[in-house]
Amino acid sequence: MKIVILDGDTISPGIWKYDQFEEFGEVTAYRSTPPELVAERIGDAEFVCTDGSQIDKEVLDKCTCLKWIGVVATGYDKVDAAYAREKGIVVCNAPAYATQSVSQHSFALLFHLCHHLKAYSEAVREGRWNAFFWEYPIIELKGKTMGIFGFGEIAKNSAKIAGALGMNVLISTGHPDFSFETPNIKFAEKADVLEKADIINLHCPLREDNFRFINRDSIARMKDGVILINTARGALINEDDLAEALTNGKVAAAGLDVLSEEPSTGDNPLIGLNNCIVTPHIGYNSAEAREKLIEITINNLKGFLRGEFLNRVN
């Protein structure tokens, strides 16, 4: 039996131990795979592990031996899971492996925007110990309202962190669990979250119904001076509209770990704005999270081989 790993470096550089898969069969591992080589590299393999490679209808039609696709990530929008199901191919993902890491990163972005640590550090380096606070105003989070879109494990963890900071939290989701509510954590309609939040934190999967839902219209409904954090998917945001709002001050600042096109080609309108910080999709990238990610993927494959569909998404 043949196993292909399409993008080992993207998934977990330095952590992959390919011999963990050798007990299942012949393993071919690539550091990364350009789109035009995906089908060719899968070839006649029965099993494939991927993170960012696009496995669409065309690829699935060419790779007729495929039985199982292991998405070594939580989001699986790069795989046409519905068409894979039609062809009898099982698609599994790795949920909740980076809950702590991603929610921690979302707050790292927020703290950076609220405290301007880099700017103050540079001021000290320049000999300006008494850098005036109105140059880089500090924002206290206690009493502020965080609006969270999504209600997966990362969203839940972020809500708890915000609550511990003394913030009020409004959660927008199609699947509320009211037992999760506390005096300062509540579920709310999408419109209320947009209109009442001081900080909006995106923790939702990308779907057809929320593609670029952060756009000129939804931004117009937000408070003046809102802060936006996105560690989910770049395509949740219309980046031209956000850039405009950051430039005119409607949105005070944004912290982004994801972009609509990754890696960025350099012409993204958000890169280089003084009030926008962009990190290269590293929120999941703690060593602890990556080790758990591989463990889940291996267990998914072991489960499939014994007739159990662990973490199946299609």
N, C-alpha and C positions, 0 to 999 in steps of 0.2 A: 504494500500500500504506500502511496506517495503523498507526502505532505509538503506544501510550499508556504514559506513565510515571505510575504511580499515586501514588507518595509520594517525590518527589524530595528533600524536606527531610529525611525520615527516613533516606534512603539516604546522602546526602552533601551537606549544606547548603553552598552556596558553591563546590562542586567540579564539580557537574554542568555540562557544556557541551552543551546539547541539540542544538547544530548538528552535533555528532559523529554524531547519528542521522539528520540530515536527508538525508544521501546515500542512505538506505534508503527514504525516503518521507515522508509527512506525519506530523509529530510533535505530539502533544498532551501537555503535561506539567502535572501537578498537584503542589502542594507536599505535600499529604496528602489522603487519601481516607477518609471515614467508611465503616463497613461497609455501610450501606444504599445507598451510591452506587457500590459497586465495579462491579456488573454494568452499571449505566447508563453509567458513564464508559468502560468497555471498549467497550461498544456493538458496532459491527461491525468493530472493529480486528482485524487478523490477528496482531499482535505486542504483547505487554505486558511491561513491566518493573515489578517489585514487590519490596518488602522485607517489610513487615509486614502488608500487606492480605491478608485471608482470601479465597482463591479456592477455594471448595468446589464440591460437586456442583451445587448450585443455580445458582451463578454460571456454571459451565461449561456447563450446559444452556441458559442464556439467551444466552451469547456464542458463537453458532454459527459465527462466522467465524475464531475463534482457531486459530492453527497453532503458535504458539511462546510459551512463558512463560519469561522470563528472571528468575530469582530473584537479586536483587542482594545476595546474602548466601551464606553457606555452608549454614546451616540452612534447610530447605525445608518444615518441618512446617505452615506456613500454607497450603500448596497441596495439594490432593488429587491427588497425582501419579499414583496408580494409576488413578483414574477418568479423568484427563487422557489417559493412555495408551490406555484403552479408546476414547476419542473421537479418537485419532490426533493428540493435541497433544503436542508435545515440551516437556519441562520441563528447563531447564538451571540449574545453580547456579554459584557462584563459590568454589571450594575454595581454601583455603590463602592467601587474599589477606592475612589479618591474623594470620598465625602469630606473628610477632615481637611485634606490638602486644598481642594478647590474652594471650599467655604473660607478657609484661612486666607487664601490668596485674594478672594474678593474683598476681604476686610483689609488686607495689606494695601490694596489699591485705594480703598476708601481712606485709610489712615494717612496715606501719602498725600492725597488731595486735601485732607483736612488740616494737616500739620506742616506741609511744605518742608519736610526735613532736608531734602537735597538743597533747596534754596537757602535755608538757614545755615547749613553746613558750608556752602560756598561763600556766604557772607562772612562767616568766621575766618575762612581761609583768606579772604580779601582784607581782613583786618577790621571788619565792621561788626564788632561784638554787639553793639547796640542797634542791630538792624530793626528798624521800626516795624511794629506789628502790623501797621496798616499797609505795608508793602506786601506782606504775605499773611493775611488774616487767618487766624486759627479758628476752626469750627468745633464746638463742643457737641457731641452726639446725643447726650442725655436729653430726653424730651422731644427729640426729632422723630419724625415718622419715616420708617423704611417701608417702601412698597416692594413686595417680592412677587415676581411672576414665576409660577411653577410650584410644585409641592412634592418633589422627589426628596431623596435623602439629603442632598446638598442644600436644597431650599429649607428643609426642616432644621438642619444644623445651623444655617445662617440666621434663621428666625430666632433660635435659642440664643445665639451669640448676641444678636441685636437686643434681645430682651434683657440679657445680662448686663448690657451697657446702659440700660435705662431707657431704651428707645421704645416707641410704639411701633407695632408691626401690622401691616395689612397685607394679606396674601390673596392673590388672584389665582384661582385654579378651577377647573371643571369638576374636580373630585375632592371637595372639602371633607375633612374629618374633624367634626366639631369637638371631639374629645381632645384635640390638640390645642384648642384655644385656652388662653390664660387671660388675666385682666388686661394685659397689654399686647397680646397677640390675637388678632381676629382675622376671619375671612371676609373678603369684600368683593364687590363687583369690579370689573376691569376699569370702568369709568371712575369709580371712587378712588382706586389706587392711583390712577394717573393724576387725578385732581388734588389729592390730599398728601401725597408723599413728598418729603424733602429729599429723600434718596430713593432711587429706583434701582433694584438689584435683579438682574435677569438670570434665572436658574431654570429655564424651561427648555424642553426639546424643540428642535426646529420642525415645524409641520407646515403644510400648505396654508392653513388658516392663520398662521402667525408670521409668515414670511414678510420681513420688513414692516412689522407692525409698529415699530418705533420709527415714526416718519413725521413729516411736517404737520399732519393733522393731529396725531396723538401728542406730539411735543407741544402744540398750541394749547392743549388742555392741561398741561403740567404747570406747576407753580413756577413763577419766575425764579431763576437761580437754583433750579433742581440739579442734583448730582446724579449721574448715570453710571452704573457699574455693570459690565457684561463679561461673565466668564463662561457663557453657555455656547452660543453659536453666533458668528458674525452676521449672518444673513437675517437675524432678527431685527437688524437696524438698517434703515436707509442711510447710508453713510454720508451722502451729499447733504441730506436734510439735517443730520446731526452736526456736520461741520458748519453749516450755516447758523444753526442755533448756538453753537459754541462761540462762533465769531461775533454774533450780535448780543450775546450775553443771556439769552433766554435760558440756556443750559449753562450753569456756572462752570462745570467741569465734568469730565468723563474719564473713567478708568476701564480700559479694555484689555482683555487677554485674548480676544478672538477678533478676526476680521473676516469680511465676506470672501476674500481671496487670500489664501495662505500657501506659501509665504507671500508677503506683500511684494508687489511689483515695483513699489516706490512711488506710484502716482496716487496712492490712497489719500483722499483729502483730509483725513484725520491725523495723519502722521506729520509731526512738526508743529502742530498747534500748541501754544504754551499751556493751555488749560486742558490738555488731553494727554494722558499717559497710556502708552501701548506696550504691552509685554507680549513675547512671541509664543503664545499658547502654551504656557508652562505651569498653569495652575494645578494640573494633575501630577506634576513631575517630581514629587518627593520620592526618595528611594523607597520609603515604606509603601507608598501607593503603587509604585511600579512592581514591586515584588508581589503585592497582593493581586495586581492585574494579571500577571503571568500565572499565578496559582489558580485563579478563577478560570482562565482560558484552558489550562491543562485539565482541570476538573470537568469543564464543559465537554472536552473531547473524550475524556474517559467515560463520562456519562453517556455520550452518544454511542460509543462502541459497545456499551452494555445495554443499550436500548432505552436510555433515559435522556429526555430532552431538557437538559438544565439550561435555564436562562434563554429559552427559545423566544425569539421576537416575531416570528412569522408563522 
